[in-house]
Amino acid sequence: MRNDQTPTQFLLCPRCGRKTRTLVREDTELTRFPLFCPKCGYACVVAFRQGNLEITEAPDASENF
């Protein structure tokens, strides 16, 4: 990595803990972002600020995805 690049990381699935396909930088801010994990199929709406991932909406058990 060159010095002029901002470090990046993949968002991790809140359910299984594996990488999603969403890549963020340390200065990224997401609000009401739909996050999907291709490995376990979990979908939710998240907020990402200052390196912290917070689930804002989780699917109900009655909903089919």
Buried (B, 14 or more C-beta within 10 A) or exposed (E): EEEEEEEEEEBBBBBEEEBBEBEBEEEBEBEEBEBBBEEEEBBBBBBBEEEEBEEEEBEEEEEEE
